[in-house]
């Protein structure tokens, strides 16, 4: 605000924050409902490929914005292009409603009474899966958001080089989910989740190696590959682990737990990097991985492991 006149940037920032609220509410509803639908009606490979498409979209979005900026359309032009794509998507979904499987009597029978948050948390194993999901998304987002800063400040890469290598983290997730869709035909969801955790551990180990930036670059790709099967396999195994009648409630709260981890843990590492050292990046990731692994181990040892659908 300058001399009693509201600055245009102030108005823009205020409007972005305001409209982010209904956007987030809508995105959260779609996320929970779509994941539950796929978990109930499709095989694990379809869930992996569904989330592979998330990686494709996450990669295309910055490209669209970059084209808008370099083409003189400004950031508002980039938002308009994305809004147009979203509108086309809504139209396609509306026209294809008849193609979606209608719930049969068995599925309708599984739709139990709505559960309160207290009732959901009281379900055996719920606390463990919520902690594991919180940690997974915390690890994924912290790794993604701080990768380029870590490579620049700790290993001395240029901003351009660091950004290029950091983007390979998302490539690892996308390619890994495409591949894990085929792996689900041979391995169960719990097996792929444990495999993913092991690959993440290998990637974090590379970050600790004192041989310059190359092991760290490889480590980021490995972490992306390790992250690939965890999110879709956890979601897909929810109906088999907790029951189809509870899956919608569990998946909804899992999404909420994931978003909390996404919002809280990367800024927390920012405080650590600012006040202590960004060199603690691999230590931070390792600590989150340890908690996630322990929580998931507690879940699988306390309940019968789910089997993939045919």
VOFIMI-705276 format. One line per field, with one value per residue (C-alpha): x, y, z; residue in three letters; residue number from 1. Coordinates in Angstrom, 1 decimal, decimal comma, padded with zeros to 4 digits. Layout:
% VOFIMI-705276
c1 = [X:...]
c2 = [Y:...]
c3 = [Z:...]
resn = [ALA:...]
resi = [NUM:...]
This chain:
% VOFIMI-705276
c1 = [000,0:001,5:000,1:-003,3:-003,5:-003,7:-000,8:-001,8:000,5:-001,1:-004,5:-003,2:-001,6:-004,8:-006,9:-004,6:-004,8:-008,6:-009,2:-006,7:-009,2:-012,0:-009,4:-007,9:-011,3:-012,2:-008,9:-009,0:-012,5:-011,5:-008,2:-010,0:-013,0:-011,0:-008,4:-011,1:-013,0:-009,8:-008,9:-012,3:-012,8:-009,4:-006,2:-003,0:-001,4:-004,2:-003,5:000,2:-000,6:-003,1:-000,4:002,1:-000,2:000,2:003,9:003,2:000,9:003,4:006,1:003,9:002,6:005,9:006,5:003,1:003,9:007,4:006,0:003,5:006,2:008,6:005,8:004,9:001,6:002,8:002,0:-001,7:-001,6:-000,1:-003,0:-005,5:-004,0:-004,2:-007,8:-008,7:-007,2:-009,2:-012,4:-011,8:-011,2:-014,5:-016,4:-014,8:-015,6:-019,2:-019,6:-018,1:-020,1:-022,1:-018,8:-018,0:-019,0:-022,2:-022,1:-023,5:-025,4:-022,2:-020,5:-023,5:-023,5:-019,9:-020,8:-021,1:-022,3:-020,2:-017,4:-016,2:-012,5:-012,3:-013,9:-011,5:-008,4:-009,7:-009,6:-006,7:-003,8:-005,2:-002,7:000,2:-000,9:-001,6:001,9:003,4:001,5:002,4:006,1:006,0:004,6:006,9:009,9:008,7:008,0:011,1:013,3:011,7:011,6:015,1:017,0:018,2:019,1:021,1:023,0:023,7:024,6:026,3:027,8:028,5:026,5:025,1:021,4:020,7:022,5:020,9:017,4:018,0:019,1:016,4:013,8:015,1:013,5:010,1:011,2:012,2:008,7:006,9:009,0:009,0:005,2:004,9:007,2:005,7:002,3:003,9:005,6:002,3:001,5:004,2:004,5:002,0:001,4:003,3:006,3:006,5:006,2:009,1:011,0:010,4:011,6:014,8:015,5:014,9:017,4:019,9:019,3:019,8:023,0:024,3:023,7:026,0:028,9:031,8:032,7:031,3:028,0:027,6:026,6:024,1:022,6:022,3:020,8:018,0:017,0:017,0:014,9:012,4:012,3:011,8:009,0:007,2:005,3:004,6:001,8:-000,4:000,3:-000,7:-003,9:-004,8:-004,2:-006,6:-009,8:-008,1:-006,4:-009,3:-012,3:-014,2:-016,9:-014,2:-012,0:-013,6:-013,2:-009,6:-008,5:-010,0:-008,1:-005,0:-005,2:-005,5:-002,5:-000,5:-001,3:-000,3:003,1:003,4:002,7:004,7:007,8:009,5:009,3:010,6:013,7:014,0:014,3:017,0:018,9:018,7:019,8:022,0:023,1:021,6:024,1:021,6:019,3:020,1:019,9:016,5:015,3:016,8:014,9:011,6:012,2:013,0:009,7:007,8:009,3:008,7:005,0:004,4:006,1:003,8:000,8:001,8:002,8:-000,4:-002,8:-003,1:-001,2:-003,5:-003,5:-003,7:-006,9:-006,7]
c2 = [000,0:003,3:006,8:005,4:003,6:-000,2:-001,6:-004,0:-006,7:-006,5:-007,1:-010,0:-011,7:-011,3:-012,8:-015,7:-016,6:-016,2:-018,4:-021,0:-021,9:-023,2:-024,6:-026,6:-027,8:-029,0:-030,7:-032,5:-033,8:-035,0:-036,5:-038,6:-039,7:-040,6:-042,6:-044,5:-045,2:-046,7:-048,6:-050,2:-050,9:-051,3:-053,3:-051,9:-051,4:-048,9:-047,0:-046,7:-045,5:-043,0:-041,5:-041,7:-039,3:-036,9:-036,9:-036,1:-033,2:-031,9:-031,9:-030,2:-027,5:-025,6:-026,0:-024,3:-021,5:-021,1:-020,9:-018,2:-016,2:-016,4:-015,7:-012,5:-013,7:-013,2:-015,4:-014,6:-016,1:-019,3:-019,5:-019,0:-021,9:-024,1:-023,0:-023,9:-027,3:-027,8:-026,7:-029,2:-031,9:-031,2:-031,3:-034,7:-036,1:-034,9:-036,5:-039,8:-040,3:-043,1:-045,0:-045,1:-048,3:-047,9:-049,3:-052,7:-054,1:-055,5:-052,2:-050,4:-052,8:-051,9:-048,2:-048,1:-045,2:-042,1:-042,2:-039,4:-038,5:-040,1:-043,3:-043,4:-042,9:-045,6:-048,2:-050,7:-049,7:-046,3:-044,3:-046,2:-045,6:-041,9:-041,5:-043,4:-041,3:-038,1:-039,1:-040,2:-036,9:-035,0:-036,8:-036,4:-032,7:-031,8:-033,7:-032,0:-028,5:-028,3:-030,5:-027,6:-025,5:-028,4:-028,9:-025,2:-024,3:-027,6:-028,9:-025,6:-026,3:-023,4:-022,6:-023,9:-027,2:-027,7:-027,1:-029,6:-032,3:-031,6:-032,0:-035,6:-036,3:-035,9:-037,9:-040,7:-040,7:-040,6:-043,3:-045,4:-045,3:-046,3:-049,3:-050,2:-050,6:-053,6:-054,8:-055,0:-057,9:-059,9:-058,3:-057,3:-053,8:-054,3:-055,8:-052,8:-050,3:-052,0:-052,0:-048,3:-047,6:-049,6:-047,6:-044,4:-045,5:-046,2:-042,7:-041,0:-043,0:-041,5:-038,1:-038,9:-039,9:-037,3:-037,6:-034,3:-033,7:-036,7:-039,2:-036,6:-036,3:-040,0:-040,1:-037,7:-039,9:-043,0:-041,3:-040,4:-044,0:-045,2:-042,8:-044,0:-047,1:-046,0:-043,5:-045,5:-048,8:-047,5:-046,0:-049,2:-051,5:-049,5:-051,3:-054,7:-053,7:-051,8:-053,0:-051,6:-050,0:-047,9:-047,1:-043,8:-042,5:-043,8:-042,5:-039,1:-038,8:-040,2:-037,4:-034,9:-036,4:-036,2:-032,5:-031,7:-033,4:-031,5:-028,2:-028,5:-030,5:-028,6:-025,3:-026,9:-028,0:-024,4:-023,2:-025,9:-025,0:-021,3:-021,5:-024,6:-026,0:-027,1:-030,0:-031,7:-032,3:-036,1:-036,5:-034,9:-037,2:-040,2:-039,4:-039,1:-042,4:-044,1:-043,0:-043,9:-047,4:-048,1:-047,0:-049,1:-052,1:-051,8:-051,7:-054,8:-056,8:-056,0:-056,8:-059,3:-058,0:-057,1:-058,9:-057,3:-057,5:-059,4]
c3 = [000,0:-001,1:-000,1:000,6:-002,7:-002,7:-004,8:-007,6:-006,4:-003,0:-004,6:-006,7:-003,7:-001,6:-004,4:-004,9:-001,2:-001,3:-004,3:-003,1:-000,4:-002,6:-005,0:-002,2:-000,9:-004,4:-005,0:-001,7:-002,4:-005,8:-004,5:-001,8:-003,9:-007,0:-005,0:-003,1:-006,4:-008,0:-004,9:-004,8:-008,5:-010,1:-009,6:-008,0:-011,4:-012,4:-009,2:-010,0:-013,5:-012,2:-010,0:-012,9:-014,7:-011,7:-012,4:-016,1:-015,0:-012,5:-015,2:-017,9:-015,6:-015,2:-019,0:-019,7:-017,3:-018,9:-022,4:-021,2:-019,6:-022,5:-025,0:-023,3:-021,8:-018,3:-015,3:-015,7:-019,2:-017,7:-015,2:-018,0:-020,0:-016,9:-016,3:-019,9:-019,4:-016,2:-017,9:-020,8:-018,2:-016,4:-019,7:-020,6:-017,2:-017,4:-020,8:-019,7:-016,5:-018,2:-018,8:-015,1:-013,3:-011,3:-007,8:-007,5:-004,5:-003,0:-003,3:-001,9:001,1:001,8:002,2:006,0:008,2:008,2:010,7:012,9:013,1:016,6:015,3:012,4:014,5:016,9:014,1:014,7:012,5:011,6:013,6:012,1:008,5:009,2:010,6:007,7:005,2:006,9:006,8:003,2:001,9:004,2:002,8:-000,8:-000,6:001,5:-000,9:-003,9:-002,6:-001,1:-003,6:-005,8:-002,8:-001,3:-004,5:-004,9:-001,3:-000,2:-003,4:-005,2:-008,4:-010,4:-010,0:-013,5:-013,0:-009,6:-010,9:-013,8:-011,4:-008,9:-011,7:-012,2:-008,8:-010,4:-013,4:-011,1:-009,5:-012,8:-014,5:-011,3:-011,1:-014,7:-014,0:-010,7:-012,5:-014,1:-010,9:-009,2:-011,4:-009,6:-006,2:-003,5:-002,3:001,0:-000,9:-003,3:-000,4:001,4:-001,9:-002,3:001,3:000,6:-002,6:-000,8:001,8:-000,9:-002,3:001,0:001,5:-001,7:-000,3:002,6:000,3:000,4:-003,3:-004,7:-006,2:-008,5:-005,7:-004,5:-008,0:-008,3:-004,8:-005,8:-008,7:-006,5:-003,9:-006,7:-007,8:-004,3:-003,7:-006,8:-005,5:-001,9:-002,3:-004,8:-003,1:000,4:-001,1:-003,0:-000,1:002,2:001,4:001,8:005,1:006,8:004,9:001,9:004,2:005,9:002,9:002,0:005,5:005,9:002,5:003,2:006,5:004,9:002,3:005,2:006,9:003,7:003,2:006,8:006,2:003,0:004,6:007,8:007,3:004,3:006,1:009,3:007,4:006,1:009,7:010,3:007,1:008,0:011,6:011,6:008,2:004,9:005,1:007,5:004,5:004,2:008,0:008,0:005,2:007,0:010,2:008,4:006,5:009,8:011,4:008,2:008,0:011,7:011,4:008,3:009,9:012,9:010,6:008,7:011,7:013,5:010,7:007,9:004,8:001,9:-001,4:-004,7:-006,7:-010,0]
resn = [UNK:UNK:UNK:UNK:UNK:UNK:UNK:UNK:UNK:UNK:UNK:UNK:UNK:UNK:UNK:UNK:UNK:UNK:UNK:UNK:UNK:UNK:UNK:UNK:UNK:UNK:UNK:UNK:UNK:UNK:UNK:UNK:UNK:UNK:UNK:UNK:UNK:UNK:UNK:UNK:UNK:UNK:UNK:UNK:UNK:UNK:UNK:UNK:UNK:UNK:UNK:UNK:UNK:UNK:UNK:UNK:UNK:UNK:UNK:UNK:UNK:UNK:UNK:UNK:UNK:UNK:UNK:UNK:UNK:UNK:UNK:UNK:UNK:UNK:UNK:UNK:UNK:UNK:UNK:UNK:UNK:UNK:UNK:UNK:UNK:UNK:UNK:UNK:UNK:UNK:UNK:UNK:UNK:UNK:UNK:UNK:UNK:UNK:UNK:UNK:UNK:UNK:UNK:UNK:UNK:UNK:UNK:UNK:UNK:UNK:UNK:UNK:UNK:UNK:UNK:UNK:UNK:UNK:UNK:UNK:UNK:UNK:UNK:UNK:UNK:UNK:UNK:UNK:UNK:UNK:UNK:UNK:UNK:UNK:UNK:UNK:UNK:UNK:UNK:UNK:UNK:UNK:UNK:UNK:UNK:UNK:UNK:UNK:UNK:UNK:UNK:UNK:UNK:UNK:UNK:UNK:UNK:UNK:UNK:UNK:UNK:UNK:UNK:UNK:UNK:UNK:UNK:UNK:UNK:UNK:UNK:UNK:UNK:UNK:UNK:UNK:UNK:UNK:UNK:UNK:UNK:UNK:UNK:UNK:UNK:UNK:UNK:UNK:UNK:UNK:UNK:UNK:UNK:UNK:UNK:UNK:UNK:UNK:UNK:UNK:UNK:UNK:UNK:UNK:UNK:UNK:UNK:UNK:UNK:UNK:UNK:UNK:UNK:UNK:UNK:UNK:UNK:UNK:UNK:UNK:UNK:UNK:UNK:UNK:UNK:UNK:UNK:UNK:UNK:UNK:UNK:UNK:UNK:UNK:UNK:UNK:UNK:UNK:UNK:UNK:UNK:UNK:UNK:UNK:UNK:UNK:UNK:UNK:UNK:UNK:UNK:UNK:UNK:UNK:UNK:UNK:UNK:UNK:UNK:UNK:UNK:UNK:UNK:UNK:UNK:UNK:UNK:UNK:UNK:UNK:UNK:UNK:UNK:UNK:UNK:UNK:UNK:UNK:UNK:UNK:UNK:UNK:UNK:UNK:UNK:UNK:UNK:UNK:UNK:UNK:UNK:UNK:UNK:UNK:UNK:UNK:UNK:UNK:UNK:UNK:UNK:UNK:UNK:UNK:UNK:UNK:UNK:UNK:UNK:UNK]
resi = [1:2:3:4:5:6:7:8:9:10:11:12:13:14:15:16:17:18:19:20:21:22:23:24:25:26:27:28:29:30:31:32:33:34:35:36:37:38:39:40:41:42:43:44:45:46:47:48:49:50:51:52:53:54:55:56:57:58:59:60:61:62:63:64:65:66:67:68:69:70:71:72:73:74:75:76:77:78:79:80:81:82:83:84:85:86:87:88:89:90:91:92:93:94:95:96:97:98:99:100:101:102:103:104:105:106:107:108:109:110:111:112:113:114:115:116:117:118:119:120:121:122:123:124:125:126:127:128:129:130:131:132:133:134:135:136:137:138:139:140:141:142:143:144:145:146:147:148:149:150:151:152:153:154:155:156:157:158:159:160:161:162:163:164:165:166:167:168:169:170:171:172:173:174:175:176:177:178:179:180:181:182:183:184:185:186:187:188:189:190:191:192:193:194:195:196:197:198:199:200:201:202:203:204:205:206:207:208:209:210:211:212:213:214:215:216:217:218:219:220:221:222:223:224:225:226:227:228:229:230:231:232:233:234:235:236:237:238:239:240:241:242:243:244:245:246:247:248:249:250:251:252:253:254:255:256:257:258:259:260:261:262:263:264:265:266:267:268:269:270:271:272:273:274:275:276:277:278:279:280:281:282:283:284:285:286:287:288:289:290:291:292:293:294:295:296:297:298:299:300:301:302:303:304:305:306:307:308:309:310]
